[in-house]
Amino acid sequence: MTDTRDARADALLNAVKDEGGQRLKIFLGAAPGVGKTYAMLSAARDLRRQGIDVVIGFVETHGRAETAALLEGIEVLPTRTVHYAGRDFQEFDLEAALARKPAVLIVDELPHTNLPGGRHTRRWQDIADLLDAGIEVYTALNVQHLESLNDQVRRITNVAVRETVPDAFLDRARDIVLIDLPPRELITRLKQGKVYVPETAAVALDAFFSPTNLAALRELAVETVAHHVDSDLREHMLARGGAMPVRRRTMAAIDGHAQSEYLVRMTRRIAERRGGPWSVLFVDTGNVDGERRARVDAAMRLARRLGGEPVILRGHAVADELLAWADREGVGQIVVGRTRERPIARRMGFSLTQQLLRRGAHLELTIVATPAERARARHRLRVADVGTRKEYAFATAATAIAMALSFVADRYLSVANLSLIFLTAVLIVAARTRMAVAVYTAILCFFGYNFFFAPPRYTLAIANADDVLAVTLFLVAALVCSRLATRLAGQVQSLRAAQVRGRALVALGQQLATSADAESIRTAGARALARALDAEVAMLARDAGADLQVVASMPDAFALSTQDRAAADWCEAHAEPAGRYTDTLNGASCWMLPLGSEQRRAGVAALRFPLNAREPDADRRGLALAMAEDIALALERARLAVELESARVQGETERLRSALLSSVSHDLRSPLASMIGSAGTLLSYDAQLPAEERHELLQAILGEGQRLDRYIQNLLDMTRLGHGTLKLNRDWVDAGEIVAAAVSRLRKLFPDTRVDVHLPPDTVLLHVHPALIEQALFNILENAARFSPPGEAIRVIVRTEAGRLLVDVADRGPGIPEDERTRIFDMFYSVSRGDRGKQGTGLGLAICRGMIGAHGGSVEALPHAGQGTTIRVSLPLPPPPDETA
């Protein structure tokens, strides 16, 4: 059910893309010379007559006058001149086409390989960029250039086609027009010189354009178009909710031998017929040499180009790993190649094919014959290369040393014990070389032991039956030990590679975990990539001008060329690797890896390896991609943290703004209303009011005006504190004078409130801004007076302790709960116990903390045993003035 929903979603998405105008029309020819370009230009002229903006991007007329005549009246883009191998060539200009952006663009020769210097290696990649830009493209292609048909075409025509197009690109075509001619008519055109010049035509008739070859190519072309029609029909049915057969995954199991790429191509064709996804699996058992590793990498690259999923597993039992992955991924068909199966393994049922047949009852097993591999298996082993010769020479030398030691030990040890010396030589060779070399050593030691030491000596005959058993067991033990030692060495190598990968990822994770911002994350990522891959690394990110710039690198000096920057831009835009070791802008000196996805772009990682370095193998590529993904996730985490902090600050700002508006609308309007009312009464009834009432109204106006002045002063002080513009004009002053001034101001505002002041017996000098400290104490006293019950005194206790002046202001009010003692110093803290209470802006204590803090002091609400609140002000005591001087 899930596969069906996914398939329908894909079909709907493709339908939306088609409606959006991103279309590709391919004129598919069964062979060269059938008239693809002529048909394509004829279709372009029809569109031109309909008023559609049609432009010729690149067309190869091959000197045919009737084809060149079709170009008249249609805009032709200028080509790009490329100087290569001492000559000038005309190439399709992708940048000019993207800048012109017509409705329909004609680009001939789809399989063409671009000369160095362009954005992409192949022309089909240029066309992919045009499609992504919303340009409809008409192009032409011969069926022999399809990647999956490459082997079949070679077998049919004995001609190797070097320029190929991935079948996955053909899937992007909305329309495929089959252009065909009967073989006899095409041969007639060839003889008339309408396809090639006469000299070339004569060679082509003998090599490629035979009636048999043309008939087979026509069949391939018809089959390709038929499959595309079936695919279109299936997508339209899915988009409309119609029935569709169950999609089952097809899997190719490769072993890294010469037939691997052949199996990949065959699996692509089989999966296309089934209409399902496909994968290519390789099980690394730990004993893979460099040659096999190179073949596996080539096969995996081919699978990616053809639209398959490359998968590398690690394990000891190939069949177990294949079947487990098949069950987990819903594989319905396994494609394997019948290559070099060992007779003993086949007879005992240990071959991979027999294990899959016996245990994969629910799977369809397809065994693909590989004639070339079977033919090579019947020949003698070819002459080994230099590395193989060294291994066999090492094995021979180890055997000779074992034999020499056995001759020396023959005087002291029995014949049976001499076999242990030979067995040791086999183990040493097996641990350092391949399985085949170890078997060679075992056989060599077997014959040496039998010929020189087993009686009768210097013959291969064995006189004693016990010696027959001993020699036979020696051979079996040597073969088994060589196999185990080789496997163990391979597993150790595989584990070492896995350990290196794991250690690099763990180290990167630890560094990223301690990185708080994007800059430190990129610096840590560059350092980890450089250390793990032994390469120069740079992290690129967009600056304020939307240009990719190096923001972190190892080493610090990292220069990028124009091609490097172009590859980085393409890499980030498409969220795919580009530059060196890829098919996109591979003239760049760096391998570009995307950080993030197309939706969340976080920059690019540029890796520069030495010029003579080989392409990274699958393990190193996987490690680089995994580390790039981890860096991208860390950058996303940092971005989310910044957005979260910004949202928190914005929320806090909004809360404060709302509190300020509430304070202004209520607390500031109240004194204004009282003042306006009193002034209005005086204006209307001035002559009629007694002198005593006029005095009370004037006192009310004065009191409310002073109250309003205090509110505004608090707001201004808070603003200056928040912006850091509050200046301290310090002076020497007696602490008792500051307290007395604050208490005097309080008694004017609250004449009925009693204040008990306890000062130290000695004078305490402070080097402070007197007005600010007085204002801070007044705010605390005012807050205490508002919440003190009538008749209860406010106690002010001043004392010194440990080089600090402590001023405690205690009231007998309702008190403050423990969980709110720190919050009362927040701006606009609005609870009934706080300093807003009956009236006030909620700024008094916040301003007090700011003013005292500016002098290096602190303000806190102390725990109170009974009823009431105690606010403590702590200020540092400076040295006396004479000591300072």
Steps between C-alpha positions, in 0.01 A plus 500: 500500500781739586683423171181573307448833675863596439474407134181700459664799670796473260264484205307806617826687555617413147165614363536834679850540359374430150225757539763747620673483160815311600490258207746303294431370154744244358521401134628142530667346199558132438831584329697800371361657184131419549406870512481592870639854457280562195187393690599705803555818294173443313320485835680820603378681187143390574528647849646819352198538270275468808669805655704306758843636596732235349878537504773277359758428770718261300437293187743280308397497131788269389515704179150403383348784300138399565565500875679837493207652308269432794708740717395803296270738684572355848719677754831318554698558819873567455723207589789497747851473351724253684870465422599135549795294374621785282165552326189713549166325549146635517305385806146560625490807728292402803536837674372687194200266477412550866531879458280499185247254653273435201179300520648216292870434441638261235817320612633223274739213580381405850786247570772752412799531737587862571854623469674614824406841630122473505262460791439130439681208345204377292238681296212313662604667826476839326149411388409398854591853616285645220204289610549607861493861382153445346611483134339240274770315305490307173797268451609198295649164596586167340393186684855360515598786733275384785713386793308182576518387134875552472592131538225380268602745230862388528398135460277579204729734308848424642531877546560650845295817548694730732250786541195383692197658668360367832161336464383699802531815287275345237235467771476880511371510143134581463498409132720257306468508123632190322679586176561194283575388147497151349855358492518491118393864468752608763778309324400671173525842670841403633625401154370829359713693750203642688623367835882501485761605248580221249820382674332475837185348348696209353648412838161541673332260258749229587511563878163630620234544232438138412134393453525266800637771729243754389214257554619425853541871577148569373368236736685657794365845411140374475539317832635814669212715379250230600639492852478877521138493385423239767667718760299807394178300506578370845569851632178638352300215651658558839445874484132436436472236771492204262624153576870423478687175550698466823845655467770256612865586535762330285845440644828420326764317703848577369833354611746753358614285207497599135127431447382747767422790265326258264274387785420862589383574147295181480335575834404846379322346198327236713385757758373726222282219366366428848434868564663498842806639680830317494819475701854369458655321798854401579586305816848584628631192683830668579722333237455741210815599316562829325397378155166368620442816702552710186249285307244532781540878504456515122186285519353716777565817302325343201204404721468860619506625142230255396271595788565206733585493869858387577534313830815359663453257789761342727476145623646151491223303324404654166172310467388596852564869440325496159190321628476714814517821297252362246248420775547839661460702180226298332708357215311274262777408256872439541730515198831315529766413248614143439873537509780294649323254731739253656408135422537383861277779631243427229488128577468560874230765456715784634492723191321833525249407231400177674471672839270764353292235325470290813425779749327769290173320438303827472749661261535485124861419416639603162838355402661702223752320283821686425663342194815707519564394859447130421734525204768659713455228764594230246828670419810466709566755765643813348840627592467673837582866536795634699312500831380138454847382403635651820242307703587170337869575538442564870311170528781312326761660723298412813475139384875487432577639846266246660672224306845619610389512861354151467834365370670648806234371740487157337786390727305580816129465420279225367350515153153578639633801687667637186152560355448774757782703343333481159162579657650814657625613158148454356349710780754779452431518126121482552509787748685728257363407156192375319322168525634376166859564607438322831365193319803508272722501811308214660535281192867588461569416866302179465712373213823620662413327828401180318799494264780590741388372840224238478659152458600380251672833445559670165188339355132586506418149610415434866592163646324515836122524525532726805716737300229512230252616761750751645585651162133518399403661828787744457362608162147535637623691804713728282209578268258561787749713690583701189132563442440605860810717513407674174147561619625626835743738331220631279269542796768683692547734206126553473470562874791740485325695227176497699690609811660787312158607375342467843786682674482787251123533542524485880775764505294721271193451718691599813635815337158594361335443838723766658451748214236759581474698178527448125854643482641257757309212340653570160847537653465169685361331188787621280754379756336157533464448123860599437626260767278206396549526122854645485386785279477877499149602601307826480149581619309739275194704598301788357605848607286813515532535124369144442843383377664179618811587701750295699405539868719223646785294355786265577759636428408864549605603147253343256457654155212414266516523124214611277413138422506417870250775572277392213506141629419621853204705375363203305559265793305717742221574255439131418607348835721250314879453487679685222849583382785252503413127494149580366343555159413862576771764454768238555767745389487651849784419737265431795241236570191695611261343752167667586417590858125467542229448239339709227246622757755575775827609341782540751797540265756273338801300616794518254752214518828535310714187462849492346500519121644150463258345752261232380125535535389419857372145536152412620599505868658844484215639289251362750695648790518841333128503425413385854717770657352764268152389605594524869638851446183600317286368788711694750460818294126442488501453878689828544257678267202369694664606827549853365140512379378370835700763687374768264143384555556504877643852491219612276247350739665664797508832318134464416421420862688806621334717236159379608586564864625848420185583304290368786697711748471812286130448439420454870766629735601806301146603405377489860702803623420681175130447556527631859698803386258577217202467736650729765607759244154494339331558836725796570434647157122470529442584867807698601309800644239285671743262678627569846872560539548172684343292216702687237813419701407128513440492122834666435669255738338211310625636168849540641504153658370324188745697286788388722371144483486519120848647496630202700342254256653673200836525678489125569434428132787725392735348756407150383560602139844639585585185694388278212710690246805538727490882483463559875811692609638485856623828646668357808570702812585430866190504714390377843271197480288648784434814294371296205269301726376816671426669166303200375300477825427875483357462149287207614351697795387773261318242289374284790479728805311242708762225450750456783863418409750372759861553386797325666838637386850381596678705769787593266485690175495273193626665179389387155648593161178496300258708296294634795181582307479151350554319830243728665251426222559126538440515879195718450349246257546224760355716778206603284426138414511408874277793596231401251465152648557570869185478718387828662686576821786257422851649475753441225839406639821614323815335638840616368817304589834388358613143451802347321590816310143573387222737607171320569169690509198291605149642445238292685121542500209315659305453178357179348847369409631334180492123437836332457450418130432868419783669689722529194217592264403817684805669348375429144352783300120525512469212743124511549375311800315645797798453731744681268567869477206559268245422766256786525702731280843501335655400169678190618834665424611621845687190615632426151648850484637455850685184399639674190625802692656296781649256248662788313697569821608137537236423762201269523137499616315195632187401689595313818307211652271625778410294806164667564282749315654766277785548255867594536687647202880514538724741309870409493768747382878456499696722738795674330823591680493839679583805284840560660611139432385523140706812446 
